[in-house]
Structure formats: structure tokens, C-alpha cells
Amino acid sequence: MESSRKCRRIAAVLAAVLVLTGLAAAAPAQAADGATRVVVTATVARARPATSSTVKKRLKRMDRVVVTSTRGSWARTSTGWVPAKTLARANHYADTVAAQHGLRIVYTNKQACGTRASVSTATAFQAGGCYVAGSNDLQLTKSAAYDGKATWKRTAIRNLVLHESAHALIWRAVGSAHPALAGSRSEQVTDAYAWKYLGATSRTAGGYGFSAKDLAAAKAIRAKG
């Protein structure tokens, strides 16, 4: 869901079913000392925190660096100084999935659309997510900051992130996460996009599902990008 007053909800008990909602804005947090971060946007590591400084190394998306300190908008890493905005804010599984598409995640438990989705136990899982329109940011509830090995939870989180990533890529293609091409079925078209182009393992990655017409709309949007 694009960040708006709209929300969606699906109960989750004994299965990787998601509660997906729009979320309120949250301020980005600086990386903690010694934290490993994945590179979200290709960049260069410099000798000092300045764009005029000597380049020490070129970093590709999905490279990993260790952040030792921060200074303003810069992060000092094991390979040199890089703009903090080029690194994931955290290093959870969801951050790695989002980084593959040049997106960063903000984790929050702020209430949105009347729902606080933050349940994560051995038998139930709820997570909320939205795309911040026109940005490179996804917002997820803290319950999605999962690093465990449970396959069903990781699959659920991956599909959630891919649905919201699809919103972002659709925005990049046509300037809206709810384009006219999708009509009133923008969420269904987004599920189709996530399944067709981003590798979502479920046809209901965002809890909506899609029809053949929705898939055709997703293809038309992709062609515009």
C-alpha cells in the first residue's frame, strides 16, 4: 500500500499471513557503531567525508560494509566514508530484500489506520507495510525486523517487501503508485507486478491476488518504465 489512509488487513494464526497497513512517517535512524550494512545504491568510499575527497573504493549495490561511526550525512565504514543514504538503515532480512531494488526500510510501531501490527511469535505473525510515495523508502512495523530461520516468516516478509517494492517501481515508471492504468485495482495490479517481475512466491503477496486483466495492466506499466 502507498502511504495513505487506506489499509488492508488479513488475520495471521499458525501461518505466514500478513496484516498490511499504511504507516505513519518515521525518522531514519543512524547506523550504530560496528553495524554491518548492505549497500542500497552504488557509491564510492572516500578518504574523508566530502565529495571532493579521494576515492578509495567503488561499492556496488548489495555489497556489505561495517559502519564504525557517523558524521552528519556520512557514515565511516571499513572501506572509507560513504553517504549514509546509500546504505540500508538496518541489516535485517527485509533490508536485504529491499536493497535489491534500491529501497531502504524504516521500522516503526506507530499506529496507522487504527492498527498497530507488531505481533511476532512462534505461531502467529503480523506485519504492516507501506511505500512512501515518491521516495526510496518503505515503512514496516518492527515485527518485520526478523532475523530468524523460520522459512514461513521469511517468505511472508519477503512477499510483503516485494509488494511494497512493486509500488515503488510502479511509481518510478508512471509517477504514481496507483496509476490510471490500474483503475480501482491498483493493489491487485501491484500484486501482479510483484509476482511477474520481482519474484514474489505468492500470487497474493500483498493479500489481494490478481486477474488476467490485472496482469496485463502490470505488463503495460512495466513497458512504460
C-alpha positions in Angstrom: 0.0 0.0 0.0 1.2 3.5 -0.8 1.4 5.6 2.4 -2.2 6.9 2.6 -5.3 6.4 4.8 -6.1 3.2 3.0 -5.2 0.0 4.7 -5.6 -3.7 4.3 -5.8 -6.5 6.9 -5.5 -10.3 6.9 -5.6 -12.3 10.1 -2.5 -14.4 10.8 -2.6 -17.5 13.0 -0.4 -20.6 12.5 0.5 -19.3 9.0 2.5 -16.7 7.3 -0.4 -14.4 6.7 0.1 -10.7 6.9 -1.7 -7.7 8.3 -0.7 -4.9 5.9 -1.5 -1.3 6.6 -0.4 2.2 5.6 2.0 3.6 8.2 2.8 7.0 9.6 6.1 8.6 8.9 9.2 7.8 10.9 12.5 9.5 11.1 15.5 7.5 9.8 17.9 6.2 12.5 21.7 6.5 12.2 23.7 3.3 12.0 25.1 2.0 15.3 28.9 1.6 15.6 30.2 -1.7 14.3 26.9 -2.5 12.5 27.0 -4.3 9.2 25.0 -2.6 6.4 24.1 -3.6 2.9 24.8 -1.1 0.1 21.4 0.1 -1.4 22.8 2.4 -4.1 26.1 2.0 -5.9 28.5 4.6 -4.4 32.2 5.2 -3.7 34.1 5.1 -0.4 36.2 8.2 0.2 39.2 9.0 2.4 37.2 11.8 4.2 33.5 12.7 4.5 33.5 15.1 1.5 32.6 14.6 -2.2 35.9 16.2 -3.1 37.9 13.6 -1.2 40.0 10.8 -2.7 38.0 7.7 -3.8 39.3 4.6 -2.0 36.9 2.0 -3.4 33.8 1.7 -5.6 30.9 -0.1 -4.0 28.1 -2.0 -5.8 24.6 -2.5 -4.7 24.4 -5.4 -2.2 28.0 -5.1 -1.1 28.3 -5.1 2.7 30.3 -2.8 4.8 30.8 -2.3 8.6 29.8 1.1 9.9 32.2 2.3 12.6 30.9 5.8 13.1 28.7 8.5 11.5 29.2 12.2 10.9 26.3 14.2 9.7 25.1 12.7 6.4 28.2 10.5 6.1 29.0 7.0 7.5 32.5 5.8 8.2 32.9 2.2 7.0 35.5 -0.4 6.8 36.3 0.8 3.3 36.0 4.5 3.8 33.4 7.3 4.1 30.2 6.9 2.2 26.9 8.9 2.1 24.7 7.3 4.8 21.7 7.4 2.4 23.4 4.8 0.2 23.3 2.2 3.0 20.4 0.3 4.5 19.3 1.7 7.8 19.4 -1.8 9.4 20.6 -5.2 8.4 17.6 -7.5 8.7 16.4 -9.9 6.1 13.8 -7.3 4.9 16.5 -4.7 4.4 18.4 -7.1 2.1 15.3 -7.8 0.0 14.5 -4.0 -0.3 18.1 -3.1 -1.2 17.9 -5.4 -4.2 15.5 -2.8 -5.6 17.4 0.3 -4.4 15.0 0.8 -1.5 15.5 1.5 2.3 13.3 0.5 5.2 12.2 2.5 8.2 10.9 0.3 11.0 8.2 1.8 13.2 5.4 0.7 15.6 3.5 3.9 15.2 -0.2 3.4 14.9 -1.7 3.7 11.4 -5.2 3.3 10.1 -6.2 2.3 13.6 -3.9 -0.8 13.6 -0.7 -1.5 15.4 0.6 -4.6 13.8 3.6 -5.8 15.8 2.9 -9.4 16.7 5.6 -12.0 16.1 5.5 -15.3 17.9 6.3 -18.9 17.1 2.7 -19.5 15.9 1.4 -16.1 14.6 2.9 -13.3 12.6 1.6 -9.8 11.8 3.4 -7.1 9.9 2.5 -3.8 8.4 4.0 -2.1 5.4 3.6 0.8 3.0 5.5 2.7 0.3 6.3 6.4 0.9 5.1 7.9 -2.3 7.8 9.5 -4.5 10.7 8.3 -2.3 13.1 5.4 -1.9 11.6 4.5 1.5 9.4 1.6 2.6 8.0 1.6 6.1 7.5 -1.7 8.0 6.4 -2.4 11.5 9.1 -3.6 13.8 7.7 -7.2 13.7 9.2 -7.4 10.2 12.7 -6.9 11.5 13.2 -10.6 11.6 16.5 -12.4 11.5 15.4 -15.9 12.4 15.4 -19.1 10.3 11.7 -19.9 10.2 11.0 -20.3 6.4 7.3 -19.3 6.6 8.1 -16.0 8.3 10.9 -15.1 5.9 8.7 -15.9 3.0 5.9 -13.7 4.4 8.3 -10.8 5.0 9.8 -11.2 1.5 6.4 -11.1 -0.2 5.4 -8.1 1.9 8.6 -6.2 0.9 8.2 -7.2 -2.7 4.6 -5.9 -2.8 5.7 -2.5 -1.4 8.8 -2.5 -3.7 6.4 -3.0 -6.6 4.6 0.1 -5.6 7.9 2.0 -5.7 8.8 0.6 -9.1 5.4 1.4 -10.5 5.8 5.0 -9.2 9.2 5.2 -11.0 7.6 4.0 -14.2 4.5 6.2 -14.3 4.7 8.7 -11.5 2.0 7.2 -9.3 1.7 4.1 -7.1 -2.0 4.0 -8.1 -1.8 4.7 -11.8 -4.8 5.2 -14.1 -3.8 2.1 -16.0 -4.7 0.1 -12.9 -8.1 1.8 -12.3 -9.6 0.9 -9.0 -7.5 -2.3 -8.8 -4.1 -0.8 -8.1 -3.3 -3.1 -5.2 -4.2 -6.2 -7.4 -2.1 -4.8 -10.2 0.8 -4.3 -7.7 0.5 -8.0 -6.6 0.7 -9.0 -10.3 3.7 -6.8 -10.8 5.5 -8.3 -7.7 4.7 -11.8 -8.9 5.6 -11.3 -12.5 8.7 -9.1 -12.2 10.1 -9.2 -8.7 9.9 -12.9 -7.9 7.1 -12.9 -5.3 6.4 -16.5 -4.5 2.7 -15.9 -3.9 0.1 -14.5 -6.3 -1.2 -12.7 -3.2 2.0 -11.1 -2.0 0.1 -8.1 -0.6 -3.0 -10.1 0.3 -5.0 -9.1 -2.9 -4.4 -11.6 -5.7 -4.8 -10.6 -9.3 -6.7 -11.4 -12.5 -5.5 -11.8 -16.1 -6.6 -8.2 -16.7 -4.5 -7.0 -13.7 -1.5 -8.8 -15.0 -2.0 -7.2 -18.4 -2.1 -3.8 -16.7 1.1 -4.6 -14.8 2.8 -5.5 -18.1 1.7 -2.2 -19.6 3.1 -0.3 -16.7 6.3 -2.2 -16.9 6.6 -1.3 -20.6 6.3 2.4 -19.8 9.3 2.1 -17.4 
